[in-house]
């Protein structure tokens, strides 16, 4: 199951997700080059860390792969949305990182809480 989810996630990330940096750089070519060289590593690292806020490695690899792909898409679309509003790369990055840190703290706190349901 992990192999199927992993392959589908890779195809989704490489083919179907938009370039989140297209609104920040002057030309499409520069945005594509940045995304190819640096952007994928940045988004991948952020996605890996965000997934680690709610998933323990080795629990269920297919679930982890799905969460990684979901977080990768979430980060891509959220940075794309921020870049639609804010065109300056430095300000857009600062605003995005503040939102990212708040999300990581929220998910870490959510994971650490124990919920008791009473009948």
C-alpha positions as CSV (number, residue, x, y, z in Angstrom):
1,X,0.0,0.0,0.0
2,X,2.9,2.4,0.8
3,X,4.3,2.0,-2.6
4,X,1.1,2.9,-4.4
5,X,0.5,6.0,-2.1
6,X,4.1,7.0,-2.5
7,X,4.0,6.8,-6.3
8,X,0.7,8.6,-6.5
9,X,2.0,11.3,-4.2
10,X,5.1,11.8,-6.3
11,X,3.1,12.2,-9.5
12,X,0.8,14.6,-7.8
13,X,3.6,16.8,-6.5
14,X,5.6,16.8,-9.7
15,X,2.8,17.1,-12.3
16,X,-0.3,18.6,-10.9
17,X,0.7,21.2,-8.2
18,X,1.4,24.7,-9.4
19,X,4.6,26.6,-9.0
20,X,4.1,28.7,-5.8
21,X,6.9,31.1,-6.7
22,X,5.4,32.3,-10.1
23,X,3.8,35.4,-8.5
24,X,7.0,36.6,-6.9
25,X,9.6,36.4,-9.7
26,X,9.6,38.7,-12.7
27,X,9.4,35.9,-15.3
28,X,8.0,32.4,-15.5
29,X,11.5,31.1,-16.4
30,X,13.1,32.4,-13.3
31,X,10.3,31.1,-11.1
32,X,10.6,27.6,-12.7
33,X,14.3,27.6,-12.3
34,X,14.0,28.6,-8.7
35,X,11.4,26.0,-8.0
36,X,13.5,23.3,-9.7
37,X,16.7,24.1,-7.9
38,X,15.7,25.5,-4.5
39,X,11.9,25.5,-4.1
40,X,11.3,21.8,-4.1
41,X,13.9,21.3,-1.4
42,X,12.4,24.1,0.7
43,X,8.9,22.8,0.4
44,X,10.0,19.2,0.9
45,X,11.8,20.1,4.1
46,X,8.9,22.1,5.4
47,X,6.4,19.3,4.5
48,X,8.6,16.7,6.2
49,X,8.8,18.8,9.4
50,X,5.0,19.5,9.4
51,X,4.2,15.9,8.9
52,X,6.4,15.0,11.8
53,X,4.3,17.3,14.0
54,X,1.4,14.8,13.8
55,X,3.0,11.5,12.6
56,X,5.5,9.2,14.2
57,X,7.8,7.6,11.7
58,X,7.1,3.9,11.2
59,X,3.5,3.9,12.5
60,X,1.8,3.4,9.2
61,X,4.0,4.3,6.2
62,X,1.1,4.7,3.8
63,X,-0.5,7.2,6.2
64,X,2.8,9.0,6.5
65,X,3.2,9.2,2.8
66,X,-0.3,10.5,2.4
67,X,0.2,13.1,5.1
68,X,3.5,14.2,3.5
69,X,1.8,14.7,0.1
70,X,-1.2,16.5,1.7
71,X,1.2,18.8,3.6
72,X,3.3,19.4,0.4
73,X,0.1,20.5,-1.4
74,X,-1.0,22.6,1.6
75,X,2.3,24.4,1.7
76,X,2.4,24.9,-2.0
77,X,-1.1,26.4,-2.2
78,X,-0.7,28.5,1.0
79,X,2.5,30.1,-0.3
80,X,0.9,30.6,-3.7
81,X,-2.0,32.4,-1.9
82,X,0.4,34.6,0.1
83,X,2.3,35.4,-3.0
84,X,-0.9,36.5,-4.7
85,X,-1.4,39.2,-2.0
86,X,2.2,40.1,-1.3
87,X,4.6,40.5,-4.2
88,X,7.8,41.2,-2.3
89,X,9.6,37.9,-1.7
90,X,11.1,38.9,1.6
91,X,7.8,40.1,3.1
92,X,5.9,37.1,1.6
93,X,8.4,34.7,3.1
94,X,8.3,36.4,6.6
95,X,4.4,36.3,6.6
96,X,4.4,32.7,5.4
97,X,6.9,31.6,8.0
98,X,4.9,33.2,10.8
99,X,1.8,31.3,9.5
100,X,3.9,28.1,9.2
101,X,5.3,28.3,12.7
102,X,1.8,28.9,14.2
103,X,0.5,25.9,12.3
104,X,3.4,23.7,13.6
105,X,2.8,24.8,17.2
106,X,-1.0,24.2,16.8
107,X,-0.5,20.7,15.4
108,X,2.1,19.7,18.0
109,X,-0.2,20.8,20.8
110,X,-3.1,19.0,19.2
111,X,-1.0,15.8,19.0
112,X,0.1,16.0,22.6
113,X,-3.4,16.4,24.1
114,X,-5.3,13.4,25.3
115,X,-9.0,13.5,24.7
116,X,-11.3,11.6,26.9
117,X,-14.8,10.9,25.6
118,X,-17.5,10.2,28.1
119,X,-20.6,8.2,27.2
